[in-house]
Amino acid sequence: MKLGRIAIDGPDGEEIRVVAAEPEHDRVIDLKRAYALSLQKGGATVEGARHLAHATFRDLTQGISAGDFFLDAAHRALDAADDAALAIADVSWRAAIKPPVIRDSLTFNGHIKNFFGNVMKTIPTRAVYERPGYFKGTTSTIYGHDETIPYPDFTEQLDYELEIGYVVGKPGRSLTPENSWSHVFGITIFNDWSLRDVQKLESPIGMGAQHSKDFAYGIGPWITTLDEIPSIIGLTGQVRVNGEVWSNTKVEDFIWTPEETIAYASVLNGIQPGDLIGSGTMAFGAGVELGRFLQPGDTLELELEGVGTLRNRIAAEKESPAWWPTPQPFPFEEN
């Protein structure tokens, strides 16, 4: 099943609805409405059906936390799919999920070799191969399919990163590679948008990425449940900009396997339903590896086999912050 989030106009403004996407039929199913109709067919009152449907499909993250009940309810809702269908071309998508926590990893050998060898002209730190490290990103700037991405005016190197997003389905703490994958609900496309020139300025601070990453994260177009994808190994991906193919890639050559990545993220602090763990960028899945960056007005498409295509347009005009810091005096002697 493919599950996502769309926005509709409600009496109090924008309302988020959880949907099942059926791209092969060019439609999505409003699961809240479909489930209520299905329950009514089974003898529930209108009021009772609507109450249970709202509780079940009000929020995708909360729904996932309900375990098997949620997917069982989603499948039952499809009994009334025809009466709750919307044309896929007419809906307004939002990020496939609003994660409680975003973690992004660094796990593909190809990307590491391309980035450090071709861009940095050096070798990566040995620490990359000693543990499956990750950083945590904000959840306040997530974008879905067909949403417009801002172009900050303090960068000249707006970049994308084609990654797999592992969406956590079950809570866990201090997991092992042998049992961690059973805690995954499904996968999505994760775009770790990056400002490469800003990233270089932030890295020496030693506190991780800031505006170079947190200005935008792409998640979508929907989540594909694992029953539709027996294995992610070998899945193919493609990057297109304004219809031109910039690169092709493949899920292969891991430094750290998905199971190891998820297990490491769970050590001590744990993972929870709805968390998104980025796989790290697939080889040639970023413009920096090609020496190419996005420009205002560009349209980017990231395609991943088994999931679909996440498409975003870059804003035509650059955005200026209301304030920017002035460098302070440096109180130390430099050698």
Buried (B, 14 or more C-beta within 10 A) or exposed (E): BBBBBBBEEEEEEEEBBBBBBBEEEEBBBBBBBBBBBBBBEEEBEEEEBBBBBEEBBBBBBBBBBBEEEBBEBBEBBBBBBEEBBBEBEEBBBBBBBBBBBBBBBBBBBBBBBBBBEEEEEEEBEEEBEEEBBBBBBEBEBBBBBBBEBBBBEBBEBBBBBBBBBBBBBBEBEEBEBEEBBEBBBBBBBBBBBBBBBBBEEBEEEEEBBBBBBBBBBBBBBBBBBBEEBEEBEEBBBBBBBEEEEBBBBBBBBBBBBBBBBBBBBBEEEBBBBBBBBBBBBBBBBBBBBBEBBBEEEBBBBBBBBBBBBBBBBBBEEBEEEEEEEEEEEEEEEEE
